[in-house]
Amino acid sequence: RICLPQEAIIFDAAGTNASSSPLVTCDEVDGCRMFEDRPGKPGWILNNRSRTAPSSHAHMAFVTAFGKEPRLLVTYLQSYTGVGDARLTIANRAYLLRGHHALQTSQTATEFFDASLPINQQSTITPESQLTGKLLDSAGASGFGVLPHSKGVEARVELVSGIKFKVVSVVSC
């Protein structure tokens, strides 16, 4: 079981209150802006070029909460051009979200985490994973050591390579 709708906290860039949620930190001074970079395609977008703060990388944060079986889904843009990679950090544990891939496509990707597991990004690289930039055999096998029923947990996304990274949705339960 993933989670029931009433248990989920959903941050959806296409939602009606996406730009005004007090549970999302996305400030231009930190190199983050919520907007449509393409018509009809909104997202929280990190951009190192627009950052004015002296911090090291553009970043955003989502305040999440978890239930009995902590789960997290993050949907973001993957593309062959114009995007980089970001570090997702929860409870001082980090996971690399690979926004750049070699396929000649731009599409969203969703990463699923059993957030209660320890972090594990050790996977065998396959020819397909080299093209997509995604370690295919690690889906769901990575977590952040989140305890059941944790509240007020920050999920921080920080641009670590490239000039842009776009988050479309974050769901925790």
Salt bridges, closest charged atoms under 4 A:
GLU7 OE1 - ARG1 NH1 3.06
ASP30 OD2 - HIS59 NE2 3.73
ASP37 OD2 - LYS164 NZ 2.61
ASP37 OD1 - LYS166 NZ 2.52
GLU69 OE1 - ARG71 NH2 3.28
ASP114 OD1 - ARG71 NH1 2.87
GLU158 OE1 - ARG87 NH1 2.86
